Amino acid sequence: MFIIDKMFDMFPAEKRGVMRLPLAAVVVVSLPLIAVAGGLPFSHYGLLDTPTASLLKHTEVVFCAGGTAYSLEDSAGVSDMNAAVAGYLEIGLFGRGQIGGTYLGQAGFSGTARGLILNETITRPGISLGVENIIGEKNYEFYRNPGDSLYHYPNAQNFSVYGLISKDFSYFVSFPVCLNIGFGTGRFVQSADAVDGLENPVPGLFGSLLVHPSTASEVIVEWDGRDLNAGGIYRVNKNFTVMAAASELEHLFAPSDSTSNRQDVMQNTKFTIALQITLGPFLDRTELDPYERLRYTDDDEALQQLEEYRARAREEIQEMENTIR
């Protein structure tokens, strides 16, 4: 209930009583999915189905639950709608690391960990290293085949290690765009023998392109190493984020006479919606002096640029005073 009480702080005092019951119900229903809750969009912390170089703040907690719908043909060629639920829970540590886990239905729970190598600044990219699907099961995947065994890939899906570089180019091109490029093992690799996605000329290479129409929204197109995905994110406020995605889009545009097997769950386009809840940070260093806050994040370049802005502002103020006199 401590978490539920914290969530009400985002609402005006007069609305908290009205919101308490439905919001508490949502949390109570969602927690079992996440606590016992990778394959599906929004089943790992990051963008759609790829990680990001940015990390949570120290003691900041994020949990997410999402539902995915997709069509699957039976042996008679009749399409039936199916649904899947996945989610994740993550916590930031010291502003330099992050641990958590992801849930993929019958495949169960696996761990995740990532660390920050280099903070992104105005002139340099952010770099992080991480590992997903920390579990002994090599075929860790939400989906099961007709024999009720986990969907088999030519390469193991567990212990998927990756490195990632992220850079926001808004400052350079005057357009709100960010580029992420990474390389990984396991789930990021498209084997030459696989038929469930587009052939990757560099197995393990993945990336994404983000556009920020506003400070609260993002439009994302990504290649997760196997498939083409697209989606959007909207931040209702600092605590709630609504997300939607269409994954494995290459199958959506496959011609009807192609070799695609619509009875194969991994050869069908999927549509996902999810809700992410962010709480905290519960323990955080605060300083009245913004210079000290910048020093704490080791962002010397931002500190230098801030000083240049202040010096320029002082000169402009002095010029205005001289003009008035």
NORWO-V807011 format. One record per residue. N is the residue number from 1. RES is the residue in three letters. SS is DSSP state (@ for helix, = for strand, . for the rest). OMEGA is omega in whole degrees, -180 to 180 (999 if undefined). D_CENTER is the distance of its C-alpha to the mean C-alpha in Angstrom with 2 decimals. Layout:
n;res;ss;omega;d_center
N;RES;SS;OMEGA;D_CENTER
N;RES;SS;OMEGA;D_CENTER
This chain:
n;res;ss;omega;d_center
1;MET;.;176;26.37
2;PHE;@;180;25.55
3;ILE;@;-179;21.90
4;ILE;@;179;23.20
5;ASP;@;179;25.67
6;LYS;@;-176;23.14
7;MET;@;-178;21.22
8;PHE;@;-179;24.49
9;ASP;@;-178;24.78
10;MET;@;-178;22.67
11;PHE;.;175;25.42
12;PRO;.;-175;28.96
13;ALA;@;-177;31.56
14;GLU;@;-178;33.43
15;LYS;@;-173;30.49
16;ARG;@;-180;29.33
17;GLY;@;-180;32.00
18;VAL;@;-176;31.14
19;MET;@;-170;27.41
20;ARG;@;-175;27.88
21;LEU;@;180;28.84
22;PRO;@;-179;26.27
23;LEU;@;178;23.36
24;ALA;@;179;24.64
25;ALA;@;179;24.99
26;VAL;@;-179;21.37
27;VAL;@;-178;20.30
28;VAL;@;178;23.01
29;VAL;@;-175;22.06
30;SER;@;-175;18.33
31;LEU;@;178;18.87
32;PRO;@;180;20.70
33;LEU;@;-176;17.97
34;ILE;@;-176;15.50
35;ALA;@;176;18.22
36;VAL;.;179;19.41
37;ALA;.;999;15.96
38;GLY;.;157;12.05
39;GLY;.;-175;13.05
40;LEU;.;173;11.44
41;PRO;.;178;8.44
42;PHE;.;173;6.24
43;SER;.;173;8.35
44;HIS;.;176;6.26
45;TYR;.;179;4.16
46;GLY;.;180;1.84
47;LEU;.;175;2.97
48;LEU;.;177;5.39
49;ASP;.;177;6.76
50;THR;.;180;6.50
51;PRO;.;177;5.73
52;THR;.;-177;6.57
53;ALA;.;180;9.99
54;SER;.;-179;9.69
55;LEU;.;176;10.31
56;LEU;.;174;11.33
57;LYS;.;180;15.00
58;HIS;.;-179;17.69
59;THR;.;172;17.95
60;GLU;.;-176;15.07
61;VAL;=;178;13.73
62;VAL;=;169;10.72
63;PHE;=;-170;11.11
64;CYS;=;173;9.98
65;ALA;=;-178;12.16
66;GLY;=;177;12.14
67;GLY;=;-178;15.11
68;THR;=;177;15.65
69;ALA;=;179;19.05
70;TYR;=;-180;20.85
71;SER;=;-179;24.48
72;LEU;=;-180;26.43
73;GLU;=;174;30.07
74;ASP;.;-176;32.70
75;SER;.;180;35.67
76;ALA;.;180;37.59
77;GLY;.;179;35.02
78;VAL;.;-178;34.07
79;SER;=;176;30.46
80;ASP;=;178;28.99
81;MET;=;178;25.78
82;ASN;=;-180;23.58
83;ALA;=;179;20.65
84;ALA;=;179;18.07
85;VAL;=;178;16.09
86;ALA;=;180;13.18
87;GLY;=;179;11.06
88;TYR;=;175;10.04
89;LEU;=;-176;11.62
90;GLU;=;177;11.05
91;ILE;=;179;13.55
92;GLY;=;-178;14.09
93;LEU;=;171;17.38
94;PHE;.;180;19.68
95;GLY;.;-177;17.16
96;ARG;.;-178;17.16
97;GLY;=;-178;15.47
98;GLN;=;177;13.08
99;ILE;=;179;13.86
100;GLY;=;-179;13.01
101;GLY;=;179;13.04
102;THR;=;-178;11.92
103;TYR;=;-180;14.38
104;LEU;.;173;15.54
105;GLY;@;-177;18.70
106;GLN;@;177;21.88
107;ALA;@;175;20.29
108;GLY;.;-171;19.64
109;PHE;=;175;17.64
110;SER;=;-178;16.40
111;GLY;=;176;15.38
112;THR;=;177;12.77
113;ALA;=;178;13.59
114;ARG;=;180;12.82
115;GLY;=;-180;15.06
116;LEU;=;177;15.47
117;ILE;=;-177;18.29
118;LEU;=;177;18.72
119;ASN;.;175;17.63
120;GLU;.;174;17.09
121;THR;.;-179;20.13
122;ILE;.;-173;21.78
123;THR;.;-178;23.41
124;ARG;.;-179;21.39
125;PRO;.;172;17.89
126;GLY;=;-178;15.50
127;ILE;=;178;15.54
128;SER;=;175;13.86
129;LEU;=;-179;14.71
130;GLY;=;176;13.25
131;VAL;=;179;14.07
132;GLU;=;179;12.61
133;ASN;=;178;14.92
134;ILE;=;-175;17.54
135;ILE;.;-179;20.24
136;GLY;.;-178;23.67
137;GLU;.;-177;23.22
138;LYS;.;-178;22.96
139;ASN;.;-177;22.13
140;TYR;.;-175;19.16
141;GLU;.;-179;17.94
142;PHE;.;-169;17.77
143;TYR;.;176;20.60
144;ARG;=;179;24.26
145;ASN;.;-179;27.09
146;PRO;.;178;30.44
147;GLY;.;178;31.81
148;ASP;.;172;29.23
149;SER;.;-178;27.82
150;LEU;=;-180;24.22
151;TYR;.;-173;23.38
152;HIS;.;172;24.66
153;TYR;.;176;23.23
154;PRO;.;179;25.60
155;ASN;.;-180;23.37
156;ALA;.;-178;22.11
157;GLN;.;-178;18.51
158;ASN;.;-178;18.69
159;PHE;.;180;18.18
160;SER;=;-178;15.81
161;VAL;=;-180;16.08
162;TYR;=;170;14.39
163;GLY;=;-172;14.95
164;LEU;=;175;13.02
165;ILE;=;180;14.50
166;SER;=;177;13.03
167;LYS;=;173;15.51
168;ASP;=;-176;15.93
169;PHE;.;-177;19.26
170;SER;@;-177;20.13
171;TYR;@;-174;22.93
172;PHE;@;-173;24.51
173;VAL;@;-180;24.45
174;SER;.;178;24.56
175;PHE;.;-174;21.79
176;PRO;.;-177;18.27
177;VAL;=;-180;16.40
178;CYS;=;-178;13.96
179;LEU;=;176;13.95
180;ASN;=;177;11.94
181;ILE;=;-179;14.07
182;GLY;=;177;13.88
183;PHE;=;-177;16.15
184;GLY;=;177;15.89
185;THR;.;174;18.03
186;GLY;@;-173;17.95
187;ARG;@;179;15.37
188;PHE;@;-175;14.75
189;VAL;.;172;18.50
190;GLN;.;-179;20.33
191;SER;.;178;23.84
192;ALA;.;-180;26.83
193;ASP;.;-176;28.11
194;ALA;.;-179;25.15
195;VAL;.;-173;25.59
196;ASP;.;180;22.34
197;GLY;.;177;20.73
198;LEU;.;179;21.80
199;GLU;.;-179;23.55
200;ASN;.;-179;21.71
201;PRO;.;177;24.38
202;VAL;.;-177;22.62
203;PRO;.;-179;21.32
204;GLY;.;-180;18.13
205;LEU;=;176;17.18
206;PHE;=;-179;13.83
207;GLY;=;-178;12.53
208;SER;=;177;11.12
209;LEU;=;-179;12.87
210;LEU;=;172;11.80
211;VAL;=;-177;14.61
212;HIS;=;177;14.98
213;PRO;=;177;17.81
214;SER;=;-180;17.93
215;THR;.;-177;16.60
216;ALA;.;-173;14.98
217;SER;=;177;13.46
218;GLU;=;171;11.51
219;VAL;=;-170;12.43
220;ILE;=;168;10.55
221;VAL;=;-175;12.44
222;GLU;=;170;11.36
223;TRP;=;-172;13.39
224;ASP;.;-178;11.79
225;GLY;.;179;15.18
226;ARG;.;-171;16.82
227;ASP;.;177;15.90
228;LEU;=;-179;15.32
229;ASN;=;176;12.65
230;ALA;=;-180;12.54
231;GLY;=;-179;11.25
232;GLY;=;180;11.01
233;ILE;=;176;9.69
234;TYR;=;180;12.56
235;ARG;=;179;13.01
236;VAL;.;173;16.26
237;ASN;.;-176;16.85
238;LYS;.;-178;15.51
239;ASN;.;-174;15.14
240;PHE;=;176;13.95
241;THR;=;177;11.19
242;VAL;=;-175;11.89
243;MET;=;177;9.74
244;ALA;=;-178;11.50
245;ALA;=;169;11.44
246;ALA;=;-176;14.26
247;SER;=;-179;13.82
248;GLU;.;-176;16.63
249;LEU;@;-180;18.31
250;GLU;@;180;20.95
251;HIS;@;180;22.66
252;LEU;.;-176;22.98
253;PHE;.;179;25.22
254;ALA;.;179;27.12
255;PRO;.;-176;30.86
256;SER;.;-179;32.60
257;ASP;.;-179;34.94
258;SER;.;-178;32.29
259;THR;.;-180;31.92
260;SER;.;178;28.77
261;ASN;.;-176;29.28
262;ARG;.;174;28.10
263;GLN;.;178;28.97
264;ASP;.;-175;26.24
265;VAL;@;-178;23.04
266;MET;@;177;21.03
267;GLN;@;178;22.93
268;ASN;.;178;21.96
269;THR;.;-177;19.41
270;LYS;=;-178;17.11
271;PHE;=;-172;15.88
272;THR;=;169;13.24
273;ILE;=;-176;12.98
274;ALA;=;175;11.14
275;LEU;=;178;11.73
276;GLN;=;179;9.85
277;ILE;=;-179;12.52
278;THR;=;180;12.65
279;LEU;=;178;15.99
280;GLY;.;6;17.89
281;PRO;.;-179;18.32
282;PHE;.;174;21.41
283;LEU;.;-177;22.96
284;ASP;.;177;22.65
285;ARG;.;179;25.12
286;THR;.;178;26.52
287;GLU;.;177;29.18
288;LEU;.;-178;31.40
289;ASP;.;-180;31.70
290;PRO;@;178;28.71
291;TYR;@;180;30.03
292;GLU;@;178;29.57
293;ARG;@;177;25.96
294;LEU;@;179;25.33
295;ARG;@;-180;27.33
296;TYR;@;179;25.31
297;THR;.;179;22.14
298;ASP;.;-178;24.31
299;ASP;.;-177;23.71
300;ASP;@;-179;27.30
301;GLU;@;177;26.76
302;ALA;@;178;25.42
303;LEU;@;179;28.39
304;GLN;@;-180;30.79
305;GLN;@;177;29.58
306;LEU;@;178;29.87
307;GLU;@;178;33.42
308;GLU;@;178;34.23
309;TYR;@;-179;33.16
310;ARG;@;179;35.31
311;ALA;@;179;38.23
312;ARG;@;180;38.08
313;ALA;@;178;38.00
314;ARG;@;178;41.03
315;GLU;@;-180;42.90
316;GLU;@;178;42.29
317;ILE;@;179;43.45
318;GLN;@;178;46.53
319;GLU;@;179;47.32
320;MET;@;179;47.13
321;GLU;@;178;49.43
322;ASN;@;180;51.88
323;THR;@;-179;51.93
324;ILE;@;-180;52.69
325;ARG;.;999;55.51
